[in-house]
Amino acid sequence: MNSTSINRPTYILGVYYGHNATACLLKDGNVISIASEERFNGIKNFAGFPKKAIDYVLKEANIASDELSFVTVSHKYGTPIHSMAKVKSGISVKFFVLLYGPIGIIRKIWGNLAFHFKSISSVGRIFYLFTIYTVGFITNQKEMNFLAEYLGLDRSKIIPYDHHLSHAASAYYSSPFNDKKVLVLTLDGEGDSFCASVNIFEKDKIKIISKTPRENSLGLLYAYLTEHLGMKSNEHEYKVMGLAPYAKDTDVLKVYENIKNIIKVDKEKLTFRSTFNTVDTEKFLHAYMHNVRFDILAGTFQKLLEDKIIEWIEASIQKTGVSSLALAGGVFMNVKVNKKIAESKDVKELFILPSCGDESSIIGSSYLAYLEECDKDRKEYSIAPIQNIYWGPQLGDREIEKDLKDFKALRRFNIEKVEDIEKETAKLLAKGAIVARVSGKMEFGARALGNRSILADPRDPDVVRIINEQVKNRDFWMPFAPSILKERAKDYIVNPKNLDSHYMMLSFDTTEKGRNDLRAAIHPSDFTVRPQIVERGFNQKYYYLLKEFEKLTGVGGVLNTSLNLHGYPIVLGSKEALYVFKNSGLEFLTIENYLLSKK
């Protein structure tokens, strides 16, 4: 490496093609921007090439693509279904696209046989691996070729990394304890033919202890249950989790006795073992669960998820002797599971990557590329723990004024520019108003953290119905969540380990005061809460808003739900927020210092 390049920043772009396609950018080992394509094109959980997200992260850093050191993808093989849907050229790929129809029919027939005759299931594993290591490899190569062509880069700069290793790296290096030995666990539906891994990370040293094949996937099991209950897998699992507490414990335990052994934990190998291929979960549900009521099903499989994960984690801690945990993978979006993990006596420290589904796996693949680059150049790596995840676009006055003009907002709404908009918002909330808020940089991920949010007084249970009627149209059993001041957290939640909850990745039991002050923002059945704990340093303006609300009401938090219409992603900026405002019953919207109200 010459002297000129030594001083040049190392920029690494991460690109994820699949479900909820996303792009991220690292500068010298630290995330500086990340966004999902859904925010730009309005298609929730968009799967495909994240062109606009890539363009955004490069523009945000004010760099051209030829300034990138590397580009990473967080899978080596992908899944043939997803991959072939995105590749539109090449004789070899077109052949596999045509072939996939007959393969799907064969897989269905084989799945029925293997479900009833377990001894032949290993043959199916071999066939699947052959398919993914041929079709998946070829189509992944095509994707990377297309990415190199789009960016105008040499193909050698596009690097694929193992999917679960990417998840693991994203959790460890983002964590507040990335300078010591940590037990890193990953758990999802599937990725690169596996569904779970156990690893030890210590600075730049990585030891992979175990990986569980995707045929034994708790994530797939829960996804197929979601479909069985008439909802969308890879999207509505949180609804199953929200439904689960409504089932009576006695009813759940009766069914649980019949299913508790369909997934077992091998405490020596630290893997999961299923009594059937979890890709065929629907067959199991139809055969044995067809007469079980929906809420009992949700409660039973939520318990199965919790019990098996806790058993796996505690076995991993006991075998490795490491009790500091970092977690990633889509299954850990389940905050009820995370609550059980946090409560385990074996767990001393816990970090769960925010929005830890596949959309964030490219953070990990980009960390891995950065570590390899540092090692090659004999440089010390420097990866700081993440401080917040406000990594998206920020609005300026000129852009807001243009959007207001284009939307003819002056004719439609009352508009006022307010110097202290946070204080004015707090006053409105204290009077019972529901206020949509667009402020600062957009937060990354599935959960709104105050900057693209709908806010309300958490003491008033009527706001749940009103928000649902006006804009959210959520299922009746689903709870909202609060943002609470850190200094008031002990008043509201039971958190003896003082775990951080800046990103709504944990749920907690509530205190009596919490059940009173936050009653519109807690689960109405089990009184648990999924809080965003707000510190001044994480979001100064939002913290100030909460403090002003506290001055007026004595309550140290507000109800916070994402700003979007039902079925749409969280809004990107003023244009999308104005569309939501017009097409909903919301009465107040703040965009930076602009206060809009309906005439």
N, C-alpha and C positions, 0 to 999 in steps of 0.2 A: 504494500500500500504506500503510495507516495505522500509527501508532506502536505500537499494541497488537500488530499482526500481525508487526511487524519482529522482536520478541523471541521470538516463538513458534517452537518447533522445526519444521523442515520434515520431515515424515514422508512418505515415498513407498513405496507398496506395489507390488511386482512379482508378477504372477500368470502362471504358465505352465500351460496346459491339457493339453498333449499328452503324449507318452511321458514317464513319470516326472514327473507333475504336481507343481508346487512353488510355494511362496510365499516371498517375502523382504520384509524391511522395512529401509529406510534412514532414518536420522535425521541430518539435516544432512550428507548425502552419504556417510555411512559405514554399512556393513552392521552391524545389531545383532542380527538373527535371520533364519534361513532354515531351512526344513525341507521335505522331500518328503512328499506325501500317503501314500506307501507305508508309511512308518514308523507312521502312525496307524491305517491300515485293514488292514495286513498283506498287501496285494496287491502283489507285487513289480512295479516299473515301472508302477504304476497310471497309466492315461491317463483324464483326465476333469477334473471341477471339484475343485480342492484345498481343499474347505471346511474340513476340520480343520486343515490347514496354515495357512490364512488366519487362522482363529480363534486358533491358537497364537501367531503372530507379533504379532497385535494385543494379545492378553492378556499376552504377555511384556513388551511395551512399556508396558502399562497404559494403553492409549489406546482410544478408541472410533473407529469408522470415520469419523465426521464430523470428526475431527481430522487426517485424511489430506489432504495438499495435492494429491496426484495418485495415480492407479493406472496402472501401465503393463503392457502385454503386449508380448512380444518377437517379434511377427510382425504384418505388415499384412494378409496374405491367408490364411496358414495353408495346410494341404493339405485339399482337399475331403473326402477319406476320413475324416480325423480329426475335422474340424469337424462334419460331418453326423452322426457317431455321437454327438455330445454335445448337439446341439440337438434339442429334442423338441416344439417348437411353432412356429407360424407357417406360413401357407399357402405362402409362397414357398419356405421351406426344405423343407417336406414334398414339394413338387413336385420339387425337386432330388434329394431322397432317392429318390423313385420313379424319377427319370430316371437315377440313377447306375448302376443295373443294366445297362440297354441301353448306356450310355456305356462301361462296363467291357468289354462284349463287343466293341464297336467298337474300343476301344483295343487289345484283344488281337489282333484281325484286322489292324489297322493296324500294330501292332508287328511282326508276322510279315512283312508286306510291306516295311516300312521297314528291317528287319534285312537283307533280301536285296537291296533296291533303295535304296541310300543316298541317291540324288538326291531322293527324296521326303520325307526325314526332316525338312526344314525346315517342311514343311506341318504335320507333327505338332507341332512346337514352337509354331506359331501357334495350333493347336487347344488345346494344353495351356494356353497363356497366356490364351486367351479363357476357358477353364474356370476357371482359378484366379482371374482378375481379376473374374469374375462370381460363381460359386458360392463360391469362397474368400472373396471380399470380403463377400458377403451373410451367410454363416455366421459370419464373424469379427465382423461388426457385431452379430449376434444374441448371440454370446458376450459381447461387451462390454456390451450392453444388460442381459443377465442379471447380469453382474458388478455393474453400477451398481445394479440392483434389489436384489441380495443385500446390498450394503454400504449401501444407502440414500443413495447419492450422486447428484449431478447427472451426467448422461451426459458432459458436457463435461470431467469430471475423469479420464475413462478414455482413455488415450492409447496408440495402437499405434506401435511403432517397427520399422523394417526389421530382419529377423532377423539378417543377418550384421553389420550395424552394431552391433546389440545384443551379439553375441558379441565383436566387436572392442573395444567400450567396456568390457565386463566384464574383458577381459584387460589392457588398458592401465591403467585406473584402479585396478585391484587390485594392480598390479605395484609392485615397489620402486623403479622408475625412472619414475614417472608425472609427473615434473617436467621431463622432457627429451624430445627427439625420439626416437621409437621406431617401428620397423617392426612393424606389427600384422597378423598373418595369421589367417584363419579357414578352417576346412575341416571339412565335415560331409557327411552324405548329401544333404540338400537343405533349403532353407528360403526361403520367398518366391521360389521358382523358381530360386534359385542354390545353388551348392555350395561356393564358395570366394571369398575376397576378399583383396586386398592393399591396405593402408592405411598412411598416415603419420599418427601422432598426435603432437602437441606441445602439451601442456597442454590448453587448450580449443579448439585448432585441429585440425580433422580433414580429411584429404584422402583420398578414395577413389580409388585408382589403377586397380584392375581388379576385375571380378567374373566368375566362370565360371558359365555356365548349367548347370542340374542334369543335363542330358543328357550331361555330360562328367565325371561324379562318381566320383572314387576311392572315396568313402565308400559309394556305392551298389554299386560293383563289389565291394567287400569284404563288404558286407552280403549280397549275393546269393550270393557264394561260401560264406558262413556257412550259408545255407539249403541250398545245394547239398550241403554236407557233413553235412546232417541235423541242424543246430542252429538256434537261433532268432536271426534278425537283430534288431538293436537291443538285443541282450542277451548273445549268446555270441561276439561278435567276439574277445573276449579269449581265448577257448578256441582259436580259430584261431591267434592270435598265439603262444599257449603251445605249440601243436603244431608250429609252423613249424621250430624248431631241431632237431627230431628227423630231418628229411629230410637226406639226404646232399647236400653241395654239388654234386657231379658230376651227380646226378639233377636237382636244381633247375635248374642252368644249361642242361641240355638242353631242358627245357620252356620256360625263360625266354626262350631265343632265339626261340621261336615267338610269344611274347606281348608282348615288351618294347615293341613299337610300337603296341599297341592304345590306349595313352594317350600323348600327346605333350605336351611343355611348349612353349608359345609364349613364347620368351624376350624378345620385344619387348612383347607385350601382357600378359605375366605371367599367362597363363591356361592351362587344360588343354584339350586337344582329344582326343576319343575317336573311334575309327573306326566306332563304332556307339553308339546311344543306350544309356547304361548302365542305364537302366530295363529294357532287354532283355538284361541280362547272362546270365540263366539260359539264354537261347537260345544264346548263345555257348558257355557251359560244356557244354551238351548236345551241341552240334555239334562242338566241337573238344577238349574236355577229358574226355569221358566215360570214357576208358580210362586216365586218369592216377590213380595211387594217392593216397589221401587226404592223407598226410603231405607228399608232393611237391607237391600242389596248394597246401596251406597254406604251404609254404616258398616256392613260386614267387610266389604273389600277395603274400606278405609282402615279398619282395624288390622286386616291382614297386611296392608302396606306398612303400617306403623310398627307392628310387632316384628315383622321379618327384617325391616331395616334396622330397628334397634338391636335385634339379635346379631345381625351382621356387623354393625358398628362396634358393639361391645366386644364381640369376638376379635375384631381387628385391633382394638385398643389393647386387649389382654395379650394377644399374640405378639404385637410389635412393641408394647410398652410406651407408646406415644399417645398422649391424651389431648394434644392440641390438634383441632380438626379444621380442614378447609374442604368445602363441598361445592360441586358443580354438576350440571346435568339437569335436564328438564324435570325429573321427578322431585328434585329439591325446590321446585316452585310450590310444592304442597306445604303450606305453612303449618298445618296440623302435625305433619310428620316432623317438621323442624322443631316444633314445640316439644315433642317427645324427646328428640335428640338433645335439645338444650337442657331438659330436665334430668337426663341420665347422669347418675352420680359419677360415671366413668369419664365424662366429658369435662375437661377443665377450661378449654378455650374453644371458641367456635366462630368461624367465619363462613358465610354462605354467599357466594358470588351473586350480586344483584342481577335479576333477569337472567338466570343461569341456564336457560335453554340453549338450543343450538345457535341462536343469534349472537351469543357472547363467546362461542367457542373460538372464534377467530382472534379474540384478544389473546388467548392462550397460544395459538399457532404462531402469532406474531411475536409473542414473548420468546418462544422457542427459537425462531429465526434470529432474533436479537442476541440471544445467548450464544448461538453458534457463531455469529459474526464477531462477538466480543472474544470468544475463545480463539477463533482463527487469527484475530489481530492482536491477541495477547493483551487485551484491555480488560480492566475491571468493569463488570456490569453494574448498572445503577438503576434499579427499578423501585420506584417509590410506591408504597401502598396507595390505593385509590383514596381520594379525599371526598369526592362526590361524583355523581354521574350525570351532571348537567353538561352533556357533551354535544348537544344539538345546536341548531341555528338560533341566533338571537335577532330580534327585530330592532330596526332603527326608526326614528321618527319619519324619515322620508318614505320608507317602505309602508309604514302604517298609514300615513296620509294618502299614499297612492291607492292602497287597498280600500280605504274608506271612500275615496272618490269613485273608484271603479265599481264598488258595491252600491253606490248611491245611498250611502249610509245616512247622509245629512237629511235626506227626504224621509227615511224610514224610522230613524231613531233620534232621541235626544243625545247629544254628544257634548261632553264637557272635559276640558283638560284640567286635571287636579294635581296640584303640586305634591301633596302628601297622599298619594293614592292608597297606600297601605292603611293609613289611619282612617280614611274615608270608607274603605272596604270593611274594616273592623266595625265601624259604626253601623253600616248596613247589616252586617251579620248579627250584631247585637240586637237589632230591631226585628230580626226574624227573616230578613231577606236571604235569598239564595243567589250567590254571585259566582259567575264564571270568571276565571283569572288566567290571563296570558301575560307572563312576565319573564324577562331574562332568557337564559339559554334553555332550550328544550331538554327535558330529562330523557335519558335513554331507558328503553325497556318497557315492560308490560304494565308498570304501575306509576301513576302520576304522583309526583313529589312536590306539588304546590305550584309549579310553573305553568302547567297546562291542566288546570284542575277546576272542578266545581266545588265551592265551599259553602258550608252552612253551619248553623248553631247546632252542636251535637247534643244539646239537652232536649231538643224538641223531636220526638219520634214521628211527628207528622211530616217532617221534611223528607223522610224516606219515601213516603207515598207521593209527595209532591214532585220530588226529583225524578222518580220513576215515571210519573204521568207527563211531566214536562219534557224529559229528554232521554232518560236512560233505558226505560222499558225493560228493566231487569226482572229475572224470575223472582217470584214473591218470596222465596226462601233465602235469597242472597243478601248478606249483610254489607254495609258500607264500612269504611275504616276511618280512623282519625289521624291527624297530625297533632302531636303534643310536644310541648316544650320539655327539653331534657330535664330541667330543674323541677318539673312537676311529675316526671315519670313515676316516681315512687308513690305518689298520691293515687295513681290510676292503675298501675300494672304490677303483677307479682313477678319480680325479676331478681331473685336472690344472687345470681351470678353477675349481675350488672352487665349483661350482654348488650352490645350495640344493636340498635334496630333502626338504622338510618334509611333503609330501603324497602321497608314492608316485607321482609323475608321471614319474619318470625311471628307467631301468635303467642299470646300470653293470657293467663287468667287475669281477671280484673278484680280490683279491690271494691269495697262497697261504694266508695266515693267515685271510682271509675264507672261503676254501673249506674250511678246517678248522673254524673256530669257528662258522660259520653254515651248515654243510652241509645242515641240514634246511630251511633257508629260502632256498635259491638254486635256480636252474633246474638240474635234474640233467643236462641235455644240454650246454648251452653255458656253464654256471657263471656266468651273469649274475645280478644281484640287483636287486630293486625296493625300495629301502630307504625307511623313514621315518627321517630324521635328527632326533633329539630334542634340543632345547635346553631348558635350565631355564625360560627365559622363555615358551616355547610351551606347556608343560604341566608344571608344577612337580611334581605328585604322580607322574606317569608317569616323569618324569626321575629322581626319587628312587627309584622301584621299580627302574629299570634300574641305577642306581648300587649299590643293595643287592645286586642279582644279580651285578654285577661284583665286589663285595667277596668274595662267596662262591665264585665260579667263575673269576674272571679274564676273563670274557667280557663285552664291552661291548654286548651286545644280546640280544634275545629274539625267538623266532618270534612273529609277530603275524598272526592272521587274523580275519576278521569274525565276530561272534557272531550266528549265525543258523542255522536249519535249512535244509537244501537246498531251494531253490525259494521261500524266504521272504526278505523284506528284513532288513537288520540291525535288531536289536531297538531299540525305543524306550526302554524303561525296565525297572523291576523286574518288572512283570506279564509282559511278553514274555520276559524273561530266565528267569523261573521256569518258563514253559511250555517253553522250550528245554531247561532243566536237567532237567525231569521226563521229557521225551520224547527224551532222548539218553543216551549213555553217559558224559557228563561226570561227573567225581567231585567237582569243586570249583567253586564259584561265589562270587565276592565282589560284593556290592552295597553300594557305599560302604564303611562299616566293618563290615558283616555278612559273616561267612564261613560258607558253607553247604557241607556235605559229605553224601554219600549214606550212609544208615544201613546 
